[in-house]
Amino acid sequence: MSAILAPVFVGVAGAAVDFNALMTNKTNLQEMADAAALASAKEASLNGWSPTAAMSIVNGLVEANKGSGGDGKVSAEVDVDAVRKQIKVTLAQDNHPYFVASYFVGTPQIVVSSTARTNNSSNICVIGLDRADTATVSLDTNAMISAQKCAVYSNSASTSGVTSTGNANLIAQLTCSAGGYGGMAKNFNQQLPLTDCPVVSDPLASRPAPNVGACKEKDAAYSHYIGSLQPGVYCGGLSIKSSSEVTLKPGVYIIKDGPLIIESSSTVEAKGVGFYFTGTNASFLFESSSQVDIEAPTSGPLAGLVAFQDRTSPETDFVITSNKARKLIGTIYLPNGNLIIAANNKVADGSAYTAIVVRRLQLSKGPNLVLNTDYNRTLVPVPEGVGPQGSTPRLVH
């Protein structure tokens, strides 16, 4: 009797082993399909819902997970629906049972699918325009970017176009590099950047520059000054020296052939103000103990722009070391400028929104650049190409 029943018991045990292995492999494959659907939907939405771009992402993910269950050979199909803005990923794999289960299932033995749809709008808050630098967007030491509700893009094709090193942390809804990234998972809040992303065109490339008229003042410097200044052309730059309390009246301030310097222990309030930088050495420096509050104009040539650099200007550094630059409402546009933030406090956290389109963005020391997206909390317009656009994918099946 034992001899007769033994094969039955072995068969039952073998079937149980096969079934458990099948369920484990199916779960692993489903997780792979979910990840592939989400990743490919992100890529396709950035690249005109291209089936080629979506398939490339899926194949890359499958290759990276080769050998994780089954016999490691996974076939993939991708269905792109541009109208519904969704992608369906179907994965199939043979299970290769150890015992008898192969007699009761066909081939392929595991087929799973997952669909990701992009319904919710996402926001762009940083674009690093340089296409070759090794650190178009970079953070080091204790620097941080807090952009939980918006995306950070680097156009650099370098293998380290985005870098976050030391104790730095880049926190964003999406970090996307046209090339690669440098840093560990801890430097990106455990959410590694997407790589090989399509380049984002300069969204402000066609924005006309304001007219530059005659000089209002030359080599203007205000020391221990309490009062207001009027918009106009400041040739040779504008210096607000220490112990000054200055209110800038609304309008366009053209900083020509020199820098805008706000020295330590000075305060500048600028509501409805936009700065245009043109000529030699046209840049800004906000020193460490200065207090700077800037709200961009709601209308006029610099509507929505805190700063606008002349596109014909040479590469120039724009520097914030201020620990009290807490309100920068609008967009900082420096097509040939390197925005360098080396403070030891939060920056822009008091802003309804801040967007940055610069050649390079470099953070060092201990700043926390806070990029809010409360667009409805201000009348300052969001320039087309930054702010709300694109979509954030979610699983629907």
Residue pairs with C-beta under 8 A, 6 or more apart in sequence:
11 99
11 100
13 99
14 98
14 99
14 100
14 101
15 99
15 100
15 101
17 98
17 99
18 95
18 97
18 98
18 99
18 100
18 101
18 102
19 101
21 95
21 97
21 98
22 95
22 97
22 101
22 105
22 109
22 110
24 69
25 69
25 70
25 93
25 95
25 110
26 110
26 112
28 68
28 69
29 69
29 70
29 74
29 91
29 93
29 110
29 112
30 112
30 114
32 61
32 62
32 65
32 68
32 74
32 91
33 89
33 90
33 91
33 112
33 113
33 114
34 114
34 395
35 61
36 57
36 58
36 61
36 62
36 76
36 89
36 91
36 114
37 87
37 88
37 89
37 114
37 115
37 116
37 393
37 395
38 116
38 393
38 394
38 395
39 57
39 58
39 61
39 194
40 53
40 54
40 55
40 57
40 58
40 78
40 87
40 89
40 116
41 54
41 86
41 87
41 116
41 117
41 118
41 393
42 174
42 194
42 393
43 53
43 54
43 56
43 57
43 194
43 197
44 50
44 51
44 53
44 54
44 80
44 87
45 85
45 118
45 390
45 391
45 393
46 53
46 176
46 197
46 198
46 390
47 53
47 198
49 80
49 82
49 85
50 80
51 78
51 80
53 198
54 78
54 80
54 87
55 76
55 78
58 76
58 78
58 89
59 76
62 74
62 76
62 91
65 74
66 72
66 74
69 93
70 93
70 94
70 95
70 96
70 110
71 93
71 94
71 95
71 96
73 93
73 94
74 91
74 92
74 93
75 91
75 92
75 93
75 108
76 89
76 90
76 91
76 92
77 89
77 90
78 87
78 88
78 89
78 90
79 87
79 88
79 90
80 87
81 87
81 88
84 117
85 117
85 118
85 119
85 391
86 115
86 116
86 117
86 118
86 396
87 115
87 116
87 393
88 113
88 114
88 115
88 397
89 113
89 114
89 115
89 116
90 111
90 112
90 113
91 111
91 112
91 113
92 108
92 110
92 111
92 112
93 108
93 109
93 110
94 107
94 108
94 109
94 110
95 101
95 105
95 109
95 110
96 102
97 105
97 109
102 109
113 397
114 395
114 397
115 395
115 396
115 397
116 393
116 394
116 395
116 396
117 393
117 394
117 396
118 390
118 391
118 392
118 393
118 394
119 391
119 394
120 391
120 392
120 394
121 388
121 389
121 390
121 391
121 392
122 150
122 151
122 173
122 174
122 388
122 389
122 390
122 391
122 392
123 149
123 150
123 151
123 173
123 373
123 386
123 387
123 388
123 389
124 150
124 151
124 153
124 200
124 203
124 355
124 385
124 386
124 387
124 389
124 390
125 147
125 150
125 151
125 152
125 172
125 353
125 354
125 355
125 356
125 371
125 373
125 386
125 387
126 137
126 145
126 147
126 150
126 151
126 152
126 153
126 172
126 355
126 356
126 357
126 361
126 371
127 153
127 155
127 200
127 202
127 203
127 356
127 357
127 358
127 386
128 136
128 137
128 153
128 154
128 155
128 156
128 161
128 162
128 358
128 359
128 360
128 361
129 136
129 155
129 202
129 335
129 357
129 358
129 359
130 136
130 155
130 156
130 359
130 360
131 155
131 156
131 157
131 178
131 199
132 156
132 157
132 158
133 156
133 158
133 161
133 360
134 156
134 158
134 160
134 161
134 163
134 182
135 156
135 158
135 160
135 161
135 162
135 163
135 182
135 360
135 362
136 154
136 155
136 156
136 158
136 161
136 162
136 359
136 360
136 361
137 152
137 154
137 161
137 162
137 163
137 170
137 360
137 361
138 162
138 163
138 164
138 360
138 361
138 362
138 363
139 145
139 163
139 164
139 165
139 168
139 169
139 170
139 187
139 363
139 364
140 163
140 164
140 165
140 166
140 168
140 363
140 364
141 166
141 167
141 168
141 364
141 365
141 366
142 166
142 167
142 168
142 365
142 366
143 168
143 169
143 341
143 363
143 364
143 365
143 366
143 367
143 368
143 369
144 168
144 169
144 170
144 171
144 363
144 367
144 368
144 369
145 152
145 169
145 170
145 171
145 172
145 363
145 368
145 369
145 371
146 171
146 349
146 368
146 369
146 370
146 371
147 171
147 172
147 173
147 371
148 171
148 172
148 173
149 173
149 372
149 373
150 172
150 173
150 371
150 373
151 172
151 173
151 174
151 175
151 176
151 390
152 162
152 170
152 172
152 174
152 175
152 176
153 176
153 177
153 197
153 200
154 161
154 162
154 176
154 177
154 178
154 179
155 161
155 178
155 199
155 200
156 162
156 177
156 178
156 179
157 178
157 179
158 179
158 180
159 179
159 180
159 182
160 179
160 180
160 181
160 182
161 177
161 178
161 179
161 180
161 181
162 170
162 175
162 177
162 180
162 181
162 182
162 183
162 193
163 181
163 182
163 183
164 170
164 181
164 182
164 183
164 187
164 188
165 182
165 183
165 187
166 187
168 183
168 187
168 363
169 186
169 187
169 188
169 189
170 183
170 187
170 188
170 189
171 188
171 189
172 191
173 392
174 194
174 392
175 181
175 188
175 191
175 192
175 193
175 194
176 193
176 194
176 197
177 193
177 194
177 195
177 196
177 197
178 196
178 197
178 198
178 199
179 195
179 196
180 195
181 188
181 192
181 193
181 195
185 191
185 192
201 385
202 335
202 357
202 385
203 357
203 383
203 384
203 385
203 386
204 331
204 333
204 335
204 357
204 383
204 385
204 386
205 335
207 305
207 308
207 333
207 383
208 301
209 276
209 278
209 301
209 308
209 310
209 311
210 252
210 254
210 276
210 301
210 302
210 308
211 301
212 233
212 254
212 256
212 276
212 278
213 232
213 233
214 233
215 233
215 234
215 235
215 256
216 230
216 232
216 233
216 234
216 235
217 232
217 234
217 235
217 238
218 235
218 236
219 235
219 236
219 237
219 258
220 234
220 236
220 237
220 238
220 239
221 238
221 239
221 241
222 229
222 239
222 240
222 241
222 244
222 246
223 241
223 242
223 243
223 244
224 241
224 242
224 243
224 244
225 240
225 241
225 244
225 245
225 246
226 244
226 245
226 246
227 245
227 246
227 247
228 246
228 247
228 248
228 249
229 238
229 246
229 247
229 248
229 249
230 249
230 251
231 248
231 249
231 250
231 251
231 252
231 253
231 273
232 251
232 253
232 254
233 254
233 256
234 253
234 254
234 255
234 256
234 258
234 260
235 256
235 257
235 258
236 256
236 257
236 258
237 255
237 256
237 257
237 258
237 259
237 260
237 261
237 281
237 282
238 253
238 255
238 258
238 260
238 261
239 259
239 260
239 261
239 263
240 246
240 261
240 262
240 263
240 266
240 268
240 290
241 263
241 266
242 263
242 264
242 265
242 266
243 265
243 266
244 263
244 266
244 267
245 266
245 267
246 266
246 267
246 268
246 269
247 268
247 269
247 270
248 268
248 269
248 270
248 273
249 273
250 271
250 272
250 273
250 297
251 272
251 273
251 274
251 297
251 300
252 273
252 274
252 275
252 276
252 297
252 300
252 301
252 302
253 260
253 273
253 274
253 275
253 276
254 275
254 276
254 278
255 275
255 276
255 277
255 278
255 282
255 284
256 278
256 279
256 282
257 278
257 279
257 280
257 281
257 282
258 279
258 280
258 281
258 282
259 281
259 282
259 283
259 284
259 285
260 275
260 277
260 283
260 284
260 285
261 284
261 285
261 287
262 268
262 284
262 285
262 286
262 287
262 290
262 292
262 322
263 287
263 290
264 287
264 288
264 289
264 290
265 289
265 290
266 290
266 291
267 290
267 291
268 290
268 291
268 292
268 293
268 294
269 293
270 292
270 293
270 294
270 295
271 293
271 295
272 295
272 296
272 297
272 298
273 294
273 295
273 296
273 297
274 296
274 297
274 300
274 301
274 302
274 303
274 305
274 306
274 307
274 308
274 330
275 284
275 302
275 306
275 307
275 308
276 302
276 307
276 308
276 309
276 310
277 283
277 284
277 307
277 308
277 309
277 310
277 313
277 316
277 334
277 337
278 309
278 310
278 313
279 310
279 313
281 316
282 309
282 310
282 313
282 316
283 316
283 317
283 318
283 319
283 337
284 307
284 318
284 319
285 318
285 319
285 321
286 292
286 319
286 320
286 321
286 322
286 325
287 321
287 322
288 321
288 322
288 323
288 343
289 322
289 323
289 324
290 322
290 324
290 325
291 322
291 324
291 325
292 322
292 324
292 325
292 327
292 328
293 326
293 327
293 350
294 306
294 327
294 328
294 329
294 330
295 327
295 329
295 330
295 378
295 380
296 302
296 303
296 304
296 305
296 306
296 329
296 330
296 331
296 380
297 303
297 304
297 305
297 380
298 304
298 379
298 380
298 381
302 308
303 380
303 381
304 330
304 331
304 380
304 381
304 382
304 383
305 330
305 331
305 332
305 333
305 383
306 328
306 329
306 330
306 331
306 332
307 318
307 332
307 333
307 334
308 333
309 316
309 318
309 333
309 334
309 335
309 336
309 337
311 335
311 336
313 336
313 337
314 336
315 336
315 337
315 338
315 359
316 334
316 336
316 337
316 338
317 337
317 338
317 340
318 332
318 334
318 337
318 338
318 339
318 340
318 358
319 340
319 341
319 342
320 339
320 340
320 341
320 342
320 343
320 347
320 367
321 342
321 343
322 343
322 347
323 343
323 344
323 345
324 345
325 343
325 347
325 348
326 346
326 347
326 348
326 349
326 350
326 351
327 348
327 350
327 351
328 347
328 348
328 351
328 354
329 351
329 352
329 353
329 354
329 378
329 380
330 353
330 354
330 355
330 380
331 354
331 355
331 356
331 357
331 382
331 383
331 386
332 339
332 354
332 355
332 356
332 357
332 358
333 357
333 358
333 383
334 357
334 358
334 359
335 357
335 358
335 359
336 359
337 358
337 359
338 358
338 359
338 360
338 361
338 362
339 356
339 358
339 360
339 361
339 362
340 362
340 363
340 364
341 347
341 361
341 362
341 363
341 364
341 367
341 369
342 363
342 364
342 365
342 367
343 365
343 366
343 367
344 365
344 366
344 367
345 366
345 367
345 368
346 367
346 368
346 370
347 367
347 368
347 369
347 370
348 354
348 369
348 370
348 371
348 372
349 368
349 370
349 372
351 370
351 372
352 372
352 374
352 375
352 377
352 378
352 380
353 371
353 372
353 373
353 374
353 375
353 377
353 378
353 380
353 382
353 387
354 370
354 371
354 372
355 371
355 382
355 383
355 386
355 387
356 371
357 386
363 369
373 387
373 388
375 382
375 387
375 388
382 388
